[in-house]
């Protein structure tokens, strides 16, 4: 039995790699970056967070759950409680920004990050 030539094997491998590289990317999350003054945090864990994406824009309401993570001072910090986040926003209303990250498929907030710079 004759084995395939090494050139044929390399050509087939190159075609396989090229086909895999042509895969399309699909976004699974989106984010709003806003001033903390333009975001209303939920009162309870499973509630609604409302964000004003821009001046003149309509407010957007997104669901939060017990799995929503809150970070004060950046995403490299330990997650905080919703109560701690609410207090931090009240203490620093002029904080740099508040980032609200949510899943596109169901509009559930996965992370809220308060930048205190």
C-alpha positions as CSV (number, residue, x, y, z in Angstrom):
1,X,0.0,0.0,0.0
2,X,1.3,3.4,-1.0
3,X,1.3,6.1,1.6
4,X,0.2,9.7,0.7
5,X,3.0,12.1,-0.1
6,X,4.1,14.5,2.6
7,X,3.1,17.4,0.4
8,X,-0.5,16.1,0.2
9,X,-0.6,15.7,4.0
10,X,0.7,19.3,4.5
11,X,-1.8,20.7,1.9
12,X,-4.7,19.0,3.6
13,X,-3.6,20.3,7.0
14,X,-3.3,23.8,5.7
15,X,-6.8,23.6,4.2
16,X,-8.2,22.4,7.5
17,X,-6.5,25.3,9.4
18,X,-7.7,27.8,6.9
19,X,-11.3,26.5,7.2
20,X,-11.2,26.7,11.0
21,X,-9.8,30.3,10.8
22,X,-12.8,31.4,8.8
23,X,-15.2,30.9,11.8
24,X,-17.3,33.8,12.7
25,X,-17.3,35.4,16.1
26,X,-20.6,35.9,17.9
27,X,-21.0,38.5,20.7
28,X,-22.6,37.0,23.9
29,X,-22.3,40.1,26.1
30,X,-22.7,43.8,25.7
31,X,-22.0,46.7,28.1
32,X,-23.1,50.2,28.9
33,X,-20.5,52.7,30.4
34,X,-22.2,55.5,32.2
35,X,-21.8,57.9,35.0
36,X,-22.9,56.4,38.4
37,X,-25.5,59.3,38.5
38,X,-27.2,57.8,35.4
39,X,-27.6,54.3,36.8
40,X,-30.3,53.1,39.3
41,X,-29.1,50.0,41.1
42,X,-31.7,47.4,42.1
43,X,-32.9,47.4,45.7
44,X,-32.9,43.6,45.9
45,X,-30.6,41.0,44.2
46,X,-33.2,39.8,41.7
47,X,-34.4,43.2,40.5
48,X,-34.1,45.7,37.8
49,X,-31.1,47.9,37.1
50,X,-31.8,51.0,35.0
51,X,-29.2,52.8,33.0
52,X,-29.3,56.0,30.9
53,X,-27.0,55.1,28.0
54,X,-26.6,58.7,26.8
55,X,-28.1,62.2,27.4
56,X,-31.3,62.3,25.4
57,X,-31.5,58.4,25.2
58,X,-34.4,56.4,26.7
59,X,-33.5,54.6,29.9
60,X,-32.8,50.9,29.6
61,X,-33.9,48.4,32.2
62,X,-31.9,45.1,32.7
63,X,-32.5,42.3,35.1
64,X,-30.2,41.4,37.9
65,X,-30.0,38.1,39.7
66,X,-28.2,36.6,42.8
67,X,-25.4,35.7,40.3
68,X,-24.8,39.3,39.3
69,X,-21.3,40.3,40.5
70,X,-20.5,43.8,41.8
71,X,-16.9,45.2,41.7
72,X,-15.9,48.4,43.5
73,X,-12.6,49.9,42.2
74,X,-12.2,47.7,39.2
75,X,-12.7,44.1,37.9
76,X,-9.5,42.9,39.6
77,X,-11.0,43.5,43.0
78,X,-13.0,40.9,45.0
79,X,-16.8,41.0,44.3
80,X,-18.8,43.1,46.7
81,X,-22.4,42.8,47.8
82,X,-25.2,44.8,46.2
83,X,-25.5,46.8,49.5
84,X,-21.8,47.7,49.4
85,X,-22.1,48.8,45.8
86,X,-25.2,50.9,46.6
87,X,-23.2,52.6,49.4
88,X,-20.1,53.1,47.3
89,X,-22.2,54.8,44.6
90,X,-23.8,57.1,47.1
91,X,-20.4,58.0,48.6
92,X,-18.8,58.6,45.3
93,X,-21.4,60.0,42.9
94,X,-18.7,61.7,40.8
95,X,-16.8,58.5,40.3
96,X,-15.2,58.0,36.9
97,X,-17.7,55.5,35.5
98,X,-19.9,52.6,36.1
99,X,-19.8,49.7,33.7
100,X,-22.8,47.5,33.3
101,X,-22.2,44.2,31.5
102,X,-25.1,42.0,30.4
103,X,-25.9,39.0,28.4
104,X,-27.5,39.7,25.0
105,X,-29.7,36.6,24.9
106,X,-31.7,37.4,28.0
107,X,-30.7,41.0,29.1
108,X,-29.4,39.8,32.5
109,X,-26.6,41.8,34.1
110,X,-23.6,39.6,34.8
111,X,-21.2,42.3,36.2
112,X,-21.3,45.9,37.5
113,X,-18.0,47.6,37.8
114,X,-17.5,51.0,39.6
115,X,-14.3,52.8,38.6
116,X,-13.2,55.0,41.5
117,X,-10.2,56.8,39.8
